[in-house]
Amino acid sequence: MRILAGYTRAEAEDGVPDLLPFLVDELDLVFYTRDSEAGQDAAVRALAHRMLAGRLPPRELAMRIHQRFGHQLPLAERLAELDDEYDMVEYGNKTLAQLDAEVTAEAQRLMRERPDRDRQS
């Protein structure tokens, strides 16, 4: 941690990627390799947590998930589908409130079904 704190911005660009796994281990956190599915799943759950905490509207959660992962991440597929439904709400049979409720329910499901931490590293 002291080494990391001593880096300048220029030094951090080169040093942090090598130091990060050790730092995360020292802090007893989970380290996700770049673009790993486990890391992507953790990002989806972190955004869902933000929405459930009231720091992100349901529509924005669905939009962010869809923009970042498209329909490629199995865990987030339903949120991507709901983003598509928001885009077509004026032609569909659901209201914005119904879609918000579905996104909220999906976020709650994601938080209930959190995987075991040891399986993600």
Backbone bond lengths (Angstrom), bond angles and torsions (degrees), N, CA, C in turn:
res aa  C-N    CA-C-N  psi(-1)  N-CA   C-N-CA  omega(-1)  CA-C   N-CA-C  phi
1 M - - - 1.451 - - 1.528 109.21 -
2 R 1.322 117.18 -40.11 1.474 119.93 179.56 1.518 111.06 -63.94
3 I 1.334 116.45 -38.78 1.470 120.06 179.02 1.523 109.39 -62.30
4 L 1.324 116.27 -46.26 1.461 121.44 179.78 1.528 110.76 -60.17
5 A 1.323 116.57 -43.44 1.463 120.53 -179.23 1.524 112.11 -64.33
6 G 1.320 117.05 -26.16 1.455 120.37 -178.33 1.516 114.91 -85.56
7 Y 1.311 117.71 -8.84 1.471 120.38 -179.32 1.522 111.62 -70.42
8 T 1.319 115.63 140.72 1.461 120.13 167.85 1.532 106.36 -80.60
9 R 1.296 116.90 169.69 1.473 120.22 179.19 1.528 110.48 -59.13
10 A 1.310 117.59 -42.29 1.468 121.17 -179.72 1.526 110.98 -65.51
11 E 1.325 117.80 -41.35 1.461 121.44 179.92 1.530 111.11 -69.32
12 A 1.300 116.45 -34.14 1.463 120.93 -177.22 1.517 111.70 -61.54
13 E 1.311 117.21 -35.16 1.455 120.94 -178.73 1.523 111.58 -58.96
14 D 1.315 116.43 -37.85 1.459 120.24 179.56 1.525 112.83 -89.41
15 G 1.327 117.97 -36.85 1.455 121.14 -171.91 1.511 116.50 -86.36
16 V 1.306 117.20 -32.01 1.464 120.26 -173.56 1.530 113.04 -64.03
17 P 1.330 120.31 -44.76 1.471 118.12 -179.03 1.528 113.56 -55.89
18 D 1.323 117.68 -36.86 1.459 119.99 179.07 1.523 111.91 -76.71
19 L 1.316 116.79 -33.02 1.457 121.87 -176.66 1.528 112.82 -82.66
20 L 1.300 117.17 -27.58 1.463 121.74 -172.88 1.529 114.76 -55.43
21 P 1.336 120.27 -47.35 1.471 118.42 179.97 1.534 113.08 -58.09
22 F 1.324 117.37 -38.35 1.464 120.72 179.32 1.525 110.94 -69.56
23 L 1.318 116.22 -40.99 1.459 120.66 179.42 1.527 111.19 -63.73
24 V 1.311 115.85 -44.90 1.469 120.66 -179.74 1.529 109.82 -62.37
25 D 1.337 116.87 -41.18 1.455 121.08 177.90 1.526 111.05 -64.38
26 E 1.333 116.42 -42.59 1.463 120.86 179.29 1.525 111.82 -60.57
27 L 1.322 116.39 -34.83 1.458 121.53 -179.35 1.533 112.19 -89.26
28 D 1.335 116.27 2.92 1.463 122.56 -179.58 1.529 111.86 58.42
29 L 1.329 114.78 43.36 1.462 121.82 176.59 1.525 108.46 -107.58
30 V 1.311 116.68 170.38 1.456 121.71 177.85 1.523 108.50 -93.71
31 F 1.331 116.82 132.26 1.467 122.13 176.51 1.516 108.75 -104.73
32 Y 1.322 115.92 124.45 1.453 121.28 177.73 1.517 108.51 -105.10
33 T 1.317 116.65 130.24 1.457 118.98 176.30 1.528 108.90 -68.44
34 R 1.306 115.23 153.77 1.460 120.99 -176.93 1.522 111.05 -55.24
35 D 1.301 115.55 129.19 1.466 124.24 176.52 1.527 114.30 63.63
36 S 1.340 117.87 19.13 1.464 119.16 176.13 1.531 109.08 -72.35
37 E 1.317 116.19 150.87 1.461 119.08 178.93 1.528 110.31 -63.40
38 A 1.333 117.06 -36.96 1.468 120.10 178.55 1.527 110.42 -62.63
39 G 1.330 117.08 -39.33 1.462 120.78 177.53 1.521 111.84 -67.11
40 Q 1.316 115.85 -39.87 1.461 119.93 177.73 1.524 110.59 -65.45
41 D 1.334 116.19 -41.27 1.465 119.91 176.92 1.526 110.61 -61.20
42 A 1.330 116.51 -40.89 1.467 120.31 179.10 1.529 110.55 -64.38
43 A 1.330 117.21 -37.62 1.470 120.77 178.01 1.528 110.55 -65.15
44 V 1.322 116.94 -41.08 1.466 121.07 177.84 1.526 109.97 -61.50
45 R 1.319 115.83 -45.60 1.470 119.58 -179.94 1.525 111.84 -65.82
46 A 1.332 117.00 -35.94 1.469 119.77 178.17 1.526 110.42 -64.78
47 L 1.325 117.66 -41.16 1.457 120.67 177.10 1.536 110.89 -66.87
48 A 1.323 116.67 -39.25 1.474 120.03 177.44 1.527 109.92 -62.33
49 H 1.314 116.47 -40.52 1.467 120.67 178.20 1.523 110.37 -62.02
50 R 1.338 117.31 -42.66 1.467 120.86 177.91 1.522 110.85 -60.12
51 M 1.339 116.70 -41.26 1.468 119.27 179.84 1.520 110.64 -65.80
52 L 1.321 116.99 -44.02 1.461 120.43 -179.29 1.527 111.81 -66.85
53 A 1.322 117.17 -25.24 1.467 121.38 177.10 1.522 111.90 -83.80
54 G 1.332 116.81 -0.19 1.457 120.70 177.49 1.521 114.62 84.33
55 R 1.318 117.28 14.14 1.470 120.11 -178.50 1.525 112.94 -100.29
56 L 1.329 116.13 3.03 1.459 121.07 -179.26 1.529 107.27 -152.59
57 P 1.318 118.60 126.30 1.466 119.74 177.86 1.535 110.98 -68.15
58 P 1.320 118.25 151.78 1.464 120.95 -179.42 1.534 112.92 -54.24
59 R 1.306 116.75 -43.30 1.472 120.09 -179.21 1.521 110.84 -60.13
60 E 1.320 117.12 -40.32 1.467 120.48 -179.35 1.529 111.21 -69.44
61 L 1.324 117.48 -35.80 1.464 119.80 175.76 1.525 109.73 -58.96
62 A 1.311 116.76 -51.73 1.466 120.76 -179.18 1.526 110.95 -59.65
63 M 1.322 116.76 -42.82 1.459 120.83 -178.93 1.527 111.48 -64.34
64 R 1.332 116.89 -46.51 1.473 120.08 -179.48 1.530 111.57 -62.05
65 I 1.316 115.69 -43.48 1.465 119.82 179.63 1.524 109.75 -62.14
66 H 1.314 116.70 -45.87 1.461 121.50 -178.30 1.529 110.97 -64.21
67 Q 1.331 117.22 -43.32 1.464 120.63 179.54 1.516 111.68 -64.10
68 R 1.315 117.04 -41.29 1.466 120.47 -174.69 1.523 112.77 -79.22
69 F 1.333 117.53 -41.19 1.458 120.57 -172.00 1.519 114.11 -114.76
70 G 1.321 117.49 -9.83 1.452 119.74 -177.13 1.517 110.25 58.71
71 H 1.308 116.08 -137.35 1.466 121.58 177.69 1.531 109.91 -109.09
72 Q 1.337 116.22 23.25 1.456 121.22 -173.60 1.524 114.64 -92.62
73 L 1.316 118.68 -18.11 1.461 121.53 -176.15 1.528 109.20 -101.92
74 P 1.328 118.11 112.01 1.469 120.28 -175.71 1.529 114.10 -52.69
75 L 1.324 117.46 -42.12 1.463 120.32 -178.51 1.526 112.24 -59.97
76 A 1.331 117.12 -33.56 1.461 121.78 -173.73 1.529 113.78 -102.42
77 E 1.302 117.22 5.91 1.466 120.16 -175.35 1.524 112.50 -56.57
78 R 1.319 117.94 -43.73 1.473 119.50 -177.86 1.520 111.25 -64.02
79 L 1.333 117.35 -38.00 1.468 119.44 177.95 1.527 111.05 -65.92
80 A 1.319 117.76 -37.18 1.466 120.90 176.48 1.529 110.45 -64.65
81 E 1.320 116.32 -41.02 1.466 119.96 177.06 1.527 111.10 -62.80
82 L 1.327 116.30 -40.80 1.468 119.64 179.57 1.525 110.93 -66.04
83 D 1.324 117.80 -33.97 1.460 119.68 175.57 1.529 110.02 -62.56
84 D 1.310 116.46 -40.83 1.472 119.78 175.41 1.534 110.56 -59.82
85 E 1.329 116.43 -40.62 1.465 120.15 -179.77 1.529 111.76 -66.01
86 Y 1.347 116.76 -36.74 1.473 119.31 175.52 1.528 110.10 -58.99
87 D 1.334 116.24 -40.42 1.463 120.29 -178.35 1.522 112.40 -65.87
88 M 1.325 116.74 -21.44 1.456 119.90 -176.85 1.526 111.94 -117.02
89 V 1.322 117.47 20.90 1.466 121.17 -173.55 1.530 112.59 -59.11
90 E 1.312 118.20 -34.61 1.465 119.45 -178.44 1.529 112.49 -70.75
91 Y 1.337 116.94 -16.56 1.467 120.55 179.89 1.520 112.35 -106.06
92 G 1.317 116.83 -10.17 1.457 121.19 -175.54 1.512 112.72 -94.68
93 N 1.328 114.30 -168.77 1.464 119.31 -178.55 1.529 112.01 -111.46
94 K 1.332 117.42 14.71 1.466 121.16 177.77 1.519 109.74 -115.44
95 T 1.318 114.87 149.40 1.467 120.35 175.93 1.529 108.99 -91.97
96 L 1.338 115.53 167.36 1.465 120.17 175.67 1.524 110.78 -59.36
97 A 1.322 116.94 -39.24 1.468 120.83 179.33 1.529 110.81 -63.56
98 Q 1.303 117.64 -38.75 1.464 120.53 178.34 1.531 110.98 -66.69
99 L 1.333 115.78 -41.88 1.466 119.21 177.61 1.521 111.18 -65.01
100 D 1.342 116.47 -42.46 1.464 119.82 176.36 1.532 110.36 -57.30
101 A 1.324 116.92 -42.02 1.467 121.37 179.82 1.524 111.38 -65.26
102 E 1.326 116.87 -38.51 1.471 120.18 178.36 1.526 111.25 -67.55
103 V 1.332 117.12 -40.99 1.464 120.75 177.37 1.524 109.67 -63.43
104 T 1.309 116.74 -42.77 1.467 121.08 178.74 1.531 110.60 -61.82
105 A 1.311 116.88 -43.76 1.466 120.94 178.63 1.532 110.78 -63.11
106 E 1.317 116.62 -39.46 1.470 120.37 178.58 1.523 110.65 -66.88
107 A 1.319 117.34 -40.85 1.467 120.76 177.15 1.522 110.42 -62.70
108 Q 1.313 117.01 -40.47 1.475 120.63 177.71 1.526 110.66 -64.31
109 R 1.307 117.07 -39.68 1.466 120.67 177.48 1.522 110.49 -61.94
110 L 1.319 116.03 -44.11 1.472 120.22 179.44 1.523 111.39 -59.93
111 M 1.309 116.84 -38.08 1.459 120.34 -178.86 1.537 111.14 -74.71
112 R 1.311 117.42 -32.84 1.474 120.46 178.08 1.518 111.65 -69.97
113 E 1.326 116.71 -35.26 1.457 122.30 -174.14 1.520 112.42 -97.14
114 R 1.322 116.99 35.71 1.465 120.48 179.06 1.522 109.88 -62.26
115 P 1.327 117.28 129.54 1.468 120.01 -179.63 1.528 111.65 -72.73
116 D 1.313 115.00 162.09 1.452 120.81 176.02 1.523 109.53 -63.21
117 R 1.296 117.09 130.88 1.463 123.75 -176.11 1.521 111.96 -56.92
118 D 1.303 119.45 -38.26 1.459 122.01 -176.50 1.527 112.61 -66.87
119 R 1.328 117.90 -24.36 1.461 120.69 -179.60 1.516 111.93 -78.98
120 Q 1.325 119.07 -13.17 1.461 121.23 -172.61 1.508 114.13 -92.31
121 S 1.282 120.46 -20.48 1.456 120.06 -173.63 1.504 112.97 -75.89
